[in-house]
Amino acid sequence: MSSKSSSVNQEYTQALRTKSYEDMCTKVQSQIRRTSIRRTLSSPSPSTNAHYMVHLSESLLEPGQETLTKMIKALNFHRLLVGYFEASSEACDMCELLLRGIYQTRTNYQRIRRAIKLSRLVFEDPSHAEEQSRLICQELSAFASLTNPLSAIAQVQLPRMHDNHVALFRQLMSKCRQMRRRMKLARACKGVRGLGLIVSSSLISTTSLVLTSFRIGMCNRKVKSIRSSSCPEKSLSTEGVSAQLDVAAKGVFILINDMDTISRWVGRLYDEVEHGRSRAGMAVRNYMKKGEIVREVAKEFDVHNACFLGQLEELEEHIYLCLLTMNRSR
């Protein structure tokens, strides 16, 4: 069991060291910082925020939405294949929201860092404990008043997206089975027609066989000339669509597993943030009765803060890997 776990960890580490992964990290992080600064400076409207999201999504997805739209029109994709591209686009948008949520969570926790730093100063120099406690209370109060950046994503958006992806996967699997049955039946019918011709030919006389063979030969040449322009293309088209839908089904299956893993991770971190906000709010409410309680809560944050920030980083890494997987599937 330990060797298997070690192997998985090695593969995970290798994936994080690839150039494509590093490029993805650099691109996303720079754009999130850039758009966050623009929004802070200009205080844009919701429509402007939507523009930023579309721009980020367009830069991450391969092929881009504009190119994909042209391909869908030109190649007449099956509706379920179009549904797969839409599902991966939706998942990419969700990853963007999560990355922004992670970035904002780190920003919010700067309040906790300052509270922790102040509590350490009190430990080193107790003579300023009262003033430091007041400052700690201010930081904890500010943190408790901040909205949890993972709230809407964890409680509403991820569960709804999961249901949509599962429904699409079932449709794809049903369609793939249906198309495989049709192709199998078509091959069987073709074999039966050939066998019937052989059996019927063996029952006629030699003279009739010669005449019949001659007529069949003439007919076959005409039929082949017709089929050469229709049947092979139709068969190839059916097999091609079936293969595409099969790949799409596998892509959706992987997407479901990846997003489910992310969803569980986000749920745990959401609960952790809510617990921290609750503890900070409780300390602020009781500060007047018991001044040292804010220092005690700050010490609790000090014990768990590194672990929490590490989990945020691991979630961020997994989101980048999920984005890479999506691009490869597309």
N, C-alpha and C positions, 0 to 999 in steps of 0.2 A: 504493500500500500504506500509506504514511504517513498519507494523508488518511482512509483507512478506519479505521485505528487511532485517529486523532484523533477521528473521529466516535463510535466506540465509547466512548472515554474521556469524551467530553462527555455522552453518554447516561447513563453510569455515575455521573458527578458530579451530573447533574440528579436522578437517582433518589435519591441520598443526601441531597438537599436538600428532599425532599418532607416534608410535615407527618406523613404516615402513617409514614414511615421514622423521623422523629425521635420520634414517639410510641412506636413499637415499641422503640427504643433505651432511652428513658427507663423504660418499663415493665419491660423485662427486666433492665436494670442495677440498678434499685432493688430488685427482688425477689430477684435473685441475692445482692446485698449483704445484704439483710434475712435471708434464709434461712441464709446463711453465718454471720452473726453469731449467729443462734439456735442453729445446730448447734454453734458454738464454745462458747457459754455453757452449753448444756444437755447436750452430748455425747450426742445422741440415738442410739437404736438404729437398725438398718437399716430397721425398719418405719416409724420416724419420718421417715427420709430419703426413703423411698418416698412418704410423704404429701406432703412438700414438692414432689417431682417432679410428682405428680399435680396439685397445686394450681397450679404454674407452667404446666403443659401446658394446664390448663383455662382459664387466663387469657389464653393466647396464641391458641388455636385459635378460629376463627369458622366455623360455629357451634360452641358448646361441646359437650362429649361428651353431657351430659344432654339438651340440645335435639336433638342429632343422633339419639340413641337413640329419642326420641319420633317424630321425622320418619320414621325407617326403619320403625317399626312402623305408623305411620299411612298412609304412602304405599306400603308394600310394595316397597321398592327391589330392583332386580336384585342378585343375590349379588355380581356383579363390581363393581357400583357401590359396594356396601358395602365390598368389598375395597379400592377406591380410597380411601375415607375412612379405612379402617384403615391403609393405607400412608402416607397423609399424616400421620396421627397418629403413626405410628412415626417418620417423618422429623422431625416436630416434637420428639418426645422425644429423638431423636439430636442435633438442634440444641441442645436444652437442655443435654445432656451436654457437648457441645463448648464451649458458652459457659461452663459451669462449669469445664471443663478449661482454657480460656483464662484465666479469672479466677484459677485456682489456679496456673497457670504463671507469671503475672505476680507472684503472691505469692511463689512459690519464687525468682524471679529477684531479689527484694529482697536475698537473700544475695549475689548476684553484684554488685549495685549497691554494697553495702557493701564488698566486696572491691576493687572498682574504685576507690572513694573512698579506701580505705586505701593502695592502690598509688600513687595520685597524691600522697598526703601524703609517702610515702617519697621520691618524686622531688623534692618541694619541700624536704624536710628529711631528708637521709640519716642524720643522727645517731641517729634512732630506728628504723633499718631492721630491726633484729633483732626488736624488740617488734612493729612493724607487720607483719612477715612472719608472726609467730606468730598474730596476729589474722586475717590473711588466710587462713592455713591453717585456722583454725577455721571461717571462713565457707565456704570451698571444701569442707571436710569435711561440713559440714551440708548444703550443696547436693547433693553427690554421694550422700548417703544418702537424699535425698527420692525418692519414686516419681515416675516420669514421668506426669503427669496425662493424657496423650494415649495412653498405652500400649494399654489394652484397646480403646479406640475405634478406633484406627488399625489394629490387627492383627486384630481379630475382628469387631467389631460393624458397621463400615462395609462390609466385603466381604460379610458375610452379608445385610445389608439390600439391597445392590446386587443380589444374586442373587434375592431375593424380589421386588423391584420389576421386574426384567427378566421373570421368570416371569409376573407379573400383566399386564405390558404385552402379552406374547405372547397371553395368554388373551383380553384385551380386543380386540386386533386380529383374532384368529380369530373371536370372536363377532360383531364388527362386520361382517366380510366375510360371515359366514353369514346375518346378518339382512338385509344388503343384497341378497344373492342371493334370499332368500325374497320380499322385497318386489318385486324385479324380476320374479320368476317369477309372482307374484300379478297384477301389472299386465299381463304378457304374456297370461296365461290369460283375464283379463277382456277384453282386446282380441280374442283368438281367438273367444270366445263371441259377442261382438258381430258379428264378421265372419261367423261361421257362420250367424247369424240372418238377415243380409242376403242371403247367397248362397242359402239355402234358400227364403227368401221370393220371390226372383226366379224360381224354377222352378215355382211353383204358379200356378194359374189366377187370373184376376181375382176370381172369386167366392170361391174358397178363400182368397185373400189378404184379402178383406174380412172373412170369418168368422174367419180366423186372427188378423188384426189386432185384431179385437174381443176375442177370447179372450185374446190376449197382453196387451191393455190391462187386462183384468180381473185377470189374473195379476200383472202388474207392480205394480198398486196394492196387491195383497196382499203381494207380495215386498218392496216399498218400505216398507210399514208394519212389516214384520219387521226389515228391514235397518237402518231408521232408529234402532232401539234397540240394534243389536248390531254390525253390520259397520263403520260409521264409527268407533265407539268403539274397536273392535278394531284397525282400521287406524291410528287416531291413537295408540293405546297402543303399537303396534309401532314406529311411526315415532318416537314420543317416547322410548321406551327406547333405540332405536338412536342417536338424537341424544345422549342422556345418556351412553351408553357411548363414543361417539365423542369427546365432550368429556373424559370420564374418561381415555381412552387418551392424548389430547394432554397432559392434566395429568400423567399418570405419566411420559410421555416427557420433559417439561420437568423433572420431579422427578428423574429418573434423571440427566439432564445436570448439574443443579445439584449434586446430591449427589456425583457423580463428580468434579466440579471441587473441591468441598470435601474429598473423600477424598484427592485428590492433594496438596492444600495441607496437610492434616493430616499426611500421610505425610512430607512434606519437613520440617515443623516437629518432628515426632516424632524424626526422625533427627538434627535439629539439637540438640534437648534431650539426646538420648542421647550425642551427640558431646561436648557440654559436660560432662555428668556424668562421662564417661570421662576427659576431660582434667583435670577437677577432682580425681577420684580418683587419677589418676596423680601429680599434683603433691603431693597429701597423702602418698602412699606414699613418695615420694622426698624429702620435706621434710628429713628428718634427714641425708640424704647431701648435699643441695644446697639450702640454705635459700632461695636467690634464685629457685628454680624456681616457687614460688607467686606471686611478683611477676610473673614472665614470663607465666604463665597468666592472671593477672588482667589484664595488658596486652592479651593476645589477646582476652579477653572485652570489654575496653573498645573494641577496634577493631570488633567484630562485633555488639555488644549493641544498638546503635540500630537496625541493619538487622533484627535478629531481632524486636525489639519492634514495629517497623513492619509486618513480615509478620503478626504476631499481630493487629494492629489491622485490617489488610486482610481477614484471614480472618473476623474478627468482623463487619465490615461486610457481607461476602458472605453470612454466615449470616442476618443481619437481612433482607437482600434476598430470600433464599430463603424465609424465613418469610412475608414479604409476598406473594410469589408463590403460596405455598401457600394463604393465606387468600383470595386473589382467585380461585384455581381452585376452591376449595370453595364 
